[in-house]
Amino acid sequence: MKMKTLTLTLGLSGTALAAALVLPALAQESLLPEGFGNPADTPAPRPTPAPTPSATPTPSSAPVNGSAPPPAVPTIGTTSASAAAEGGEADEEGEETESGGLKYDLPPGARRLLTRVGPLTPETGGLAPDAFGVRGQYAAAIMRKTNGQLASRWAQILLRRSLASAIDTPDTINGADLAADRASLLLRMGESIIARRIVQSVDYDRASPRLVAAAQQTYLANADPAGMCPYVPAGLAHGDEQAWRLTSAICSGLSGEAGPAGWAIGRVRSSGKISNFDILLAERVLGATGAGRRSTTIEWDKVDRLTSWRFGMATATAIPVPDALRTAAPSNIKSWTVLAPMTDMASRIAAAPEAAARGVLSSEAYVSLLSAAASEEEPTETVAAQTEQLRGAFRLATGADRYAAMERLWGAGANPTGRYAAMVATARAAAALPVNTDVGGDPWQLLGSMLAGGYDENAVAWVPTVSVGSRAWGVLAVGSPRPLTGMSAGAVGQFAGDDDSAEALRSKFLLAGLAGLGRLDAGAAASAAGDLEVDLGKQTRWSRAIMAAAERREPGMVALLAAAGLQGDWADVPPYHLYYIVRALRDVGLASEARMIAAEALVRV
């Protein structure tokens, strides 16, 4: 029955599937990909200023050990939103907040408190309320300094889960400000939908200036101009006046007030502080409401980058964005593209491999998106071929044929990100492959595919088929829910003997993972470290911080510091970072996530 899932999905019409898919909901049906963990449900860019001598624009879940597969901050303004919001905070809990004169009519009993903010509870897959400890300003500072471009898919999944949790607000920070920093980091990670849920967890009249700025970027990332409207008074009072005047014009148009909308647009244009292209995009939104110029023509010829304003306004009004701009866009905007169901399918498919490899899309969501693209009236040859191979990976008659289809998918990736994304897509099919299938002597890609979806029990069933010292053995040595027998410095040395990675980085990651998981005794670890010339015990400010957070039993802070230590590509990650991350995660009860991160390192290096 499970093998028929893909076939049925591929058989739906494009319209029916698009209606059923609503990708953001599907992609985030769980904050943890299927088979991994309990089920659960920056700011900056503003319209680009016109060039003036004074303007200085800035450049743009843990596995449930189940044995069977279950059914950047882009910029467009002269200052960042966080800088624009530096000047104020909301009042204390229970008092009326000064937010540009906003009024809120909900009775007190229906108001949401700033003392605990976030949609996920422990019962729905979130962390405990005290997961980030009591040092709120410290946590917020780390969030602001984390760029969101993480080497590890599993680190992204864990951080998303942590930031979305209903956490207690420490006394040292305003709850709205902490929510702003959480939402801003999620936006840099490409997690536009979860960022919106964080923003919506705070009543808009209690939004601090920092959260007002984050809200603007969040609703742009979700291509939802109307979502910004409640924040207009506060934005005009505390934020980028011209950007919020454009927003005010759009909101007036949505309310059917053509006069105020036209007046606001005219005032922004006469100021000369916003590029005319961005003003035209706002007018295009107004035209869609019936309150503005219907004949506005959008020409991208002189536009050199895709900003959040341009993404949000163009996507909301179905304006095609040139492929060159989408290709050159920051990674987080590419992920917003995938999660926006109103974006054309070709653009979503083009951005999907990176989103899947990063962890924005689960394996199930990625397969569903490919299925939706294949069911369109005239799918591209590339999509048709890819989905045909994917269909074969699920339903061909023999295990050998299904494995051959997977290998073709893994080999078709144009780059390492595309190849790993293919492993994400085949995770369920790989987990269902019979263990007696002939997969060659070193099926590390097969095991990497399973673990990309969290199917660790399915992967461990292959232990008897792999040779000690092979790459597949290394993946299982750290990814298995139970330690393998015979682990020693000699076994690590045997692995290193066949290591073709630059500077034996893969072997160093294997050692770091095993040591962090406690699967190699101190003597063996020291011996192997000497052979590989690596210092896993190196002390830095970061290493001390993550181990201190582990000692305080703060899993959210550990997840945040782990992400901070995994910024960039895997080639940029020092082996001692992986050691401390795995060890700290294990210490705070997140051993499953630790194993998945360690295994991912061996697959992707």
C-alpha positions in Angstrom: 0.0 0.0 0.0 2.8 2.4 0.8 4.3 1.9 -2.6 1.2 3.3 -4.2 1.4 6.7 -2.6 3.6 8.3 -5.2 1.6 6.8 -8.1 -1.7 8.2 -6.8 -0.1 11.6 -6.2 1.3 11.6 -9.7 -2.1 10.8 -11.1 -3.8 13.9 -9.8 -4.5 16.8 -12.1 -2.3 19.9 -11.7 -5.3 21.9 -10.4 -6.5 19.3 -8.0 -3.1 18.6 -6.6 -2.3 22.3 -6.2 -5.5 22.7 -4.2 -4.7 19.7 -2.1 -1.0 20.5 -1.7 -1.0 24.1 -0.6 2.7 23.5 -0.2 3.4 25.7 2.9 0.9 23.6 4.9 2.3 20.4 3.6 5.9 21.3 3.9 5.3 22.3 7.5 2.8 19.6 8.4 5.4 18.7 10.9 8.3 20.7 12.0 10.2 17.4 11.9 10.4 15.4 8.7 8.4 12.2 8.7 9.8 9.4 10.8 11.8 11.7 13.0 10.5 12.9 16.3 7.0 13.6 17.7 4.6 15.1 15.1 4.0 18.8 15.3 2.3 20.9 13.6 15.9 39.6 9.2 14.5 41.8 9.1 16.0 44.2 6.8 14.8 44.7 3.3 12.7 47.6 2.4 12.1 49.3 -1.0 15.4 50.2 -2.6 16.3 53.9 -2.2 16.9 55.9 -5.3 20.7 56.6 -5.7 21.6 59.8 -3.8 24.9 61.1 -2.5 23.7 60.4 1.1 22.3 57.0 0.6 24.4 53.9 1.4 22.4 50.9 0.4 23.6 47.6 1.8 24.0 44.6 -0.6 21.4 42.6 -1.2 12.8 15.6 14.2 14.6 13.4 15.9 14.0 9.8 14.7 11.4 7.7 16.5 13.3 4.5 16.0 10.7 2.9 13.8 11.6 -0.1 11.7 9.2 0.5 8.7 8.9 3.7 6.7 5.8 5.5 8.0 3.0 5.9 5.6 20.0 36.0 4.4 19.1 38.7 5.0 18.4 40.4 1.8 18.4 44.2 2.0 16.6 46.8 0.0 16.9 49.8 2.3 19.5 52.1 3.6 19.3 50.6 7.1 18.4 47.3 8.5 15.1 46.8 10.2 16.9 45.8 13.3 18.8 49.0 13.3 15.7 51.0 12.7 14.1 49.2 15.6 16.9 49.8 18.1 15.1 52.7 19.8 12.3 51.2 21.7 10.4 48.4 23.4 6.9 47.6 24.3 5.6 48.3 27.8 5.5 45.7 30.5 3.0 42.9 30.3 -0.6 43.9 31.0 -0.1 47.5 30.1 -1.1 49.3 26.8 1.8 49.4 24.4 2.8 52.6 22.7 2.7 51.4 19.0 1.8 54.4 17.0 -1.6 54.7 18.5 -2.9 51.2 17.7 -6.1 50.1 19.4 -7.0 46.6 20.1 -10.5 45.5 20.8 -10.1 41.9 22.1 -11.2 41.4 25.7 -8.4 40.9 28.2 -9.0 37.2 28.5 -8.4 36.8 24.8 -5.1 38.6 24.8 -1.9 36.7 24.3 0.8 37.1 26.9 4.4 38.1 26.2 5.6 35.9 29.0 5.4 32.8 26.7 5.6 33.2 22.9 5.5 30.5 20.2 3.1 28.0 18.6 4.7 24.6 19.5 4.3 22.9 22.9 6.1 19.8 24.1 2.9 17.9 23.2 3.0 19.1 19.6 6.8 18.6 19.0 8.2 21.7 20.7 10.8 22.0 23.4 10.1 22.7 27.0 9.3 26.4 27.9 12.6 26.8 29.7 14.7 25.5 26.8 16.5 28.8 26.2 17.2 29.4 29.9 17.0 32.8 31.6 19.5 35.0 29.6 17.2 36.5 27.1 19.5 39.3 25.8 22.3 36.7 25.4 20.0 34.4 23.3 18.8 37.3 21.2 22.3 38.4 20.5 23.3 35.0 19.2 20.2 34.9 17.0 21.1 38.2 15.5 24.7 37.1 14.7 23.6 33.7 13.2 23.4 34.1 9.4 20.9 31.3 8.8 23.0 29.6 6.1 23.7 26.3 7.9 25.8 23.4 6.6 23.5 20.8 8.1 20.0 20.0 7.1 19.4 18.4 10.5 20.7 21.4 12.4 18.2 23.6 10.5 15.4 21.2 11.4 16.3 21.3 15.0 16.8 25.0 15.1 13.4 25.6 13.4 11.8 23.4 16.0 13.5 25.2 18.8 12.7 28.7 17.6 9.0 27.7 17.0 8.6 26.4 20.5 6.5 28.2 23.1 9.3 29.4 25.3 9.2 31.5 28.4 10.4 35.1 28.0 13.4 35.8 30.4 13.1 38.8 32.6 16.0 40.4 30.8 14.2 41.0 27.5 10.8 42.1 26.2 8.9 39.2 24.7 8.1 41.0 21.5 11.8 41.8 20.9 12.7 38.2 21.5 10.0 37.1 19.1 11.4 39.6 16.5 14.8 38.1 16.7 13.4 34.6 16.4 11.3 35.5 13.4 14.2 37.3 11.8 16.5 34.3 12.1 13.8 32.1 10.7 13.6 34.4 7.7 17.3 34.2 7.1 16.9 30.4 7.3 14.3 30.6 4.6 11.5 29.5 7.0 8.9 32.1 6.0 5.9 30.2 7.2 7.2 29.5 10.7 8.4 33.1 11.0 4.9 34.3 10.3 3.6 32.0 13.1 6.0 33.6 15.5 5.0 37.1 14.5 1.3 36.2 14.8 2.0 34.8 18.3 2.2 38.5 19.6 -0.8 40.7 19.5 0.0 43.5 17.0 -0.6 46.3 19.5 2.0 44.8 21.7 4.6 44.6 19.0 7.8 46.5 19.8 9.5 48.6 17.0 11.8 45.6 16.4 8.9 43.2 15.9 7.1 45.8 13.7 10.2 45.8 11.4 10.3 42.0 11.5 6.6 41.7 10.7 7.0 43.8 7.5 9.7 41.4 6.3 7.8 38.3 7.3 4.7 39.3 5.4 6.8 40.2 2.4 8.4 36.8 2.6 5.0 35.2 2.6 3.8 37.5 -0.3 1.0 38.8 1.9 0.9 42.6 1.7 -2.4 42.7 3.7 -0.6 41.2 6.7 1.4 44.4 7.1 -1.6 46.6 7.5 -2.1 46.4 11.3 1.5 47.5 11.8 1.3 50.6 9.6 0.7 53.2 12.4 3.7 51.8 14.4 5.8 51.5 11.3 5.2 55.2 10.4 6.0 56.1 14.0 9.2 54.1 14.5 10.4 52.6 11.2 11.4 53.6 7.7 8.8 56.3 6.9 8.9 56.0 3.1 8.6 52.2 3.1 5.7 52.3 5.5 4.0 55.1 3.4 4.0 52.7 0.5 2.6 50.0 2.7 0.0 52.5 4.0 -1.0 53.2 0.4 -1.5 49.5 -0.3 -3.6 49.1 2.8 -5.7 52.1 1.9 -6.3 50.5 -1.5 -7.3 47.2 0.2 -9.8 49.2 2.2 -11.2 50.8 -1.0 -9.8 54.2 -0.2 -8.3 55.3 -3.5 -7.7 58.9 -2.5 -5.4 58.3 0.5 -3.6 55.6 -1.5 -2.8 57.9 -4.4 -1.8 60.7 -2.0 0.6 58.4 -0.2 2.1 57.1 -3.4 2.6 60.6 -4.7 4.3 61.7 -1.5 6.8 58.8 -1.6 7.6 59.4 -5.3 8.2 63.1 -4.7 10.6 62.3 -1.8 13.0 60.6 -4.2 14.1 58.2 -1.5 12.6 55.1 -3.0 13.4 53.6 -6.4 10.7 54.1 -9.0 10.6 50.4 -9.7 9.6 49.6 -6.1 6.9 52.3 -6.2 5.6 50.7 -9.5 5.3 47.4 -7.7 3.2 49.0 -5.0 1.1 50.6 -7.7 0.6 47.2 -9.3 -0.7 45.8 -6.0 -3.0 48.8 -5.8 -4.2 48.1 -9.3 -5.1 44.6 -8.2 -7.3 46.1 -5.5 -9.1 48.4 -8.0 -7.7 51.5 -6.2 -4.7 52.3 -8.3 -3.3 52.4 -11.8 -4.4 49.3 -13.6 -2.0 49.8 -16.6 1.2 49.7 -14.6 3.9 47.9 -16.6 6.8 46.2 -14.7 10.1 46.1 -16.6 13.0 44.3 -14.9 15.7 45.4 -17.4 17.5 47.7 -15.0 16.9 45.7 -11.8 20.1 43.9 -10.6 18.8 42.0 -7.5 15.8 40.4 -6.0 14.9 42.0 -2.6 12.3 41.0 -0.2 10.1 43.9 -1.3 10.3 42.9 -4.9 9.8 39.2 -4.1 6.7 39.9 -1.9 5.0 42.4 -4.2 5.8 40.5 -7.4 4.7 37.2 -6.0 1.5 38.6 -4.5 0.5 39.9 -8.0 1.8 37.1 -10.1 4.4 39.2 -11.8 7.0 36.9 -13.4 10.5 37.4 -12.0 13.3 36.9 -14.5 15.1 33.6 -14.0 18.5 35.3 -13.7 17.3 37.3 -10.7 15.8 34.2 -9.0 19.0 32.2 -9.7 21.2 35.0 -8.1 18.8 35.5 -5.2 20.0 34.7 -1.6 19.3 31.2 -0.5 16.5 32.3 1.9 14.6 34.0 -0.9 14.8 30.8 -2.9 13.3 29.0 0.0 10.5 31.6 0.3 9.8 30.9 -3.4 9.3 27.2 -2.8 7.0 27.8 0.1 4.8 30.4 -1.7 2.0 28.4 -3.5 1.2 31.4 -5.8 4.6 31.3 -7.4 4.8 29.6 -10.8 5.7 26.0 -10.7 8.9 26.3 -12.7 10.4 28.8 -10.2 9.4 26.6 -7.3 11.0 23.5 -8.9 14.2 25.3 -9.7 14.6 26.4 -6.1 13.3 23.1 -4.5 16.6 21.1 -4.4 18.4 23.7 -2.3 15.3 24.0 0.0 15.2 20.2 0.4 18.9 19.9 1.1 18.7 22.7 3.6 15.8 21.2 5.5 13.1 23.7 4.5 11.3 20.9 2.7 10.7 17.5 4.1 11.2 14.4 1.9 7.4 14.1 1.6 6.9 17.7 0.7 9.7 17.5 -1.9 8.2 14.4 -3.5 4.8 16.0 -3.5 6.1 19.2 -5.2 7.8 17.1 -7.9 4.5 15.2 -8.3 2.6 18.4 -8.7 5.0 19.6 -11.4 4.8 16.4 -13.3 1.0 16.5 -13.3 0.9 19.9 -15.0 -0.4 20.0 -18.6 3.1 20.3 -20.2 5.8 19.4 -17.6 9.4 20.0 -18.7 11.5 17.1 -19.9 13.7 17.4 -16.8 10.8 17.2 -14.4 9.2 14.3 -16.3 12.4 12.3 -16.4 13.1 13.0 -12.7 9.6 11.9 -11.6 9.7 8.9 -13.8 12.9 7.7 -12.0 11.4 8.6 -8.7 8.3 6.6 -9.5 10.5 3.7 -10.4 12.4 4.0 -7.1 9.1 3.4 -5.3 7.3 0.9 -7.5 9.5 -1.1 -9.9 9.1 -4.9 -9.5 12.5 -5.8 -8.0 14.6 -4.3 -5.4 17.6 -4.2 -7.8 15.6 -2.2 -10.3 14.3 0.2 -7.6 17.9 0.7 -6.4 19.1 1.4 -10.0 16.5 4.1 -10.3 17.7 5.7 -7.1 21.3 5.6 -8.3 20.3 7.4 -11.4 18.6 10.1 -9.4 21.6 10.5 -7.1 24.0 10.7 -10.1 21.8 13.2 -11.9 22.4 16.1 -9.5 24.4 18.9 -11.1 26.2 19.7 -7.9 26.6 18.4 -4.3 23.4 20.2 -3.1 21.4 18.7 -5.9 22.8 15.2 -5.2 21.9 15.4 -1.6 18.5 16.8 -2.4 18.0 13.6 -4.5 18.8 11.5 -1.4 16.2 13.5 0.5 13.6 12.7 -2.2 14.4 9.0 -2.2 14.4 8.6 1.6 11.2 6.7 1.9 12.0 4.5 -1.1 15.4 3.7 0.3 14.0 2.8 3.7 11.6 0.3 2.0 14.3 -1.5 0.0 14.8 -5.1 1.0 18.1 -5.8 2.8 18.9 -8.7 0.5 19.0 -6.4 -2.5 22.4 -6.3 -4.3 23.6 -2.7 -3.7 27.3 -3.2 -4.2 30.1 -3.2 -1.6 29.7 0.4 -0.2 26.0 1.6 -0.2 26.7 4.8 1.6 24.3 6.8 -0.6 21.5 4.4 0.2 22.1 4.7 3.9 22.6 8.5 3.6 19.2 8.7 1.9 17.5 6.8 4.7 19.1 9.0 7.4 18.2 12.1 5.4 14.6 11.2 6.2 15.3 9.9 9.8 14.9 6.2 9.0 17.6 5.1 11.4 16.1 1.7 12.3 15.8 0.8 8.6 19.4 1.8 8.1 20.8 -0.2 11.0 19.3 -3.4 9.4 22.0 -3.1 6.8 24.9 -3.4 9.3 25.7 -7.0 8.4 26.1 -6.1 4.8 28.7 -3.4 5.1 32.5 -3.8 5.5 34.3 -2.2 8.5 36.2 0.9 7.4 33.9 1.5 4.4 32.1 4.8 4.0 28.8 3.1 4.6 30.2 1.6 7.8 31.2 5.1 8.9 27.7 6.5 8.3 26.2 3.6 10.4 28.8 4.0 13.1 27.5 7.4 14.0 23.9 7.2 12.6 22.8 3.9 14.2 20.6 4.2 17.3 22.8 1.6 18.9 26.6 1.5 19.0 28.3 -0.9 16.6 30.5 -3.6 18.0 34.3 -3.6 17.5 34.7 0.2 17.5 38.4 1.1 18.0 41.1 3.5 16.9 42.1 0.8 14.4 38.7 0.8 12.8 38.8 4.6 12.4 42.3 4.2 10.9 41.0 1.7 8.4 38.3 4.2 7.5 40.9 6.9 7.0 42.9 4.6 4.7 40.2 4.9 2.1 39.2 8.5 2.7 39.4 10.6 -0.4 38.1 13.8 1.1 40.3 16.9 1.3 42.7 16.8 4.3 40.9 13.6 5.5 38.0 15.8 6.7 35.6 12.9 6.5 37.7 10.8 8.9 38.0 13.7 11.3 34.3 14.1 11.3 33.9 10.3 11.9 36.2 10.6 14.9 34.4 13.7 16.2 31.0 12.0 15.9 32.1 8.9 17.6 33.8 10.8 20.4 30.9 13.1 20.9 28.5 10.2 21.1 30.7 8.4 23.6 31.1 5.4 21.2 34.9 5.5 21.4 36.7 5.3 24.7 39.1 8.2 25.7 42.3 6.2 24.9 41.1 5.1 21.5 39.9 8.6 20.7 43.2 10.2 21.7 45.1 7.6 19.6 43.0 8.3 16.5 43.2 12.0 17.0 46.9 11.8 17.1 47.0 9.8 13.9 44.7 12.3 12.2 46.4 15.3 13.7 43.2 16.8 15.0 42.5 18.5 18.3 38.9 17.8 19.3 39.3 19.3 22.7 40.2 22.8 21.5 38.8 25.5 23.8 37.2 28.6 22.4 34.6 31.1 23.6 32.1 29.2 21.5 33.0 25.7 22.8 32.8 26.9 26.4 29.4 28.5 25.7 27.8 25.4 24.1 29.1 23.1 26.9 27.9 25.6 29.6 24.5 25.6 28.0 24.5 21.8 28.0 25.5 21.8 31.7 22.5 24.1 32.4 20.3 21.7 30.5 19.1 24.3 28.0 18.4 22.3 24.7 17.2 25.4 22.9 20.3 27.3 23.6 22.4 24.3 22.6 20.5 24.0 19.3 21.1 27.7 18.7 24.8 27.5 19.5 25.1 24.4 17.4 23.7 26.3 14.4 26.1 29.1 15.1 28.9 26.6 14.9 27.6 25.1 11.6 27.4 28.3 9.5 28.6 28.0 5.9 29.4 24.7 4.1 30.6 21.5 5.7 34.1 22.3 4.4 34.0 25.4 6.7 33.2 23.4 9.8 36.1 22.6 12.1 36.0 18.9 13.3 36.1 20.1 17.0 32.8 22.0 16.3 31.1 18.8 15.3 32.5 17.1 18.4 31.2 19.7 20.8 27.8 19.9 19.0 27.3 16.1 19.1 28.4 15.9 22.8 26.2 18.9 23.9 23.1 17.6 22.1 23.5 14.2 23.6 23.9 15.8 27.1 20.6 17.6 26.8 18.6 14.6 25.6 18.9 15.3 21.8 21.0 12.3 21.0 18.9 11.4 17.9 19.5 14.8 16.4 23.2 14.5 17.3 23.4 11.2 15.4 21.7 12.6 12.3 24.0 15.6 12.1 27.1 13.4 12.5 25.9 11.0 9.8 25.0 13.9 7.5 28.6 15.2 7.8 29.9 11.8 6.5 27.5 11.8 3.6 28.0 15.3 2.4 31.8 15.7 2.8 
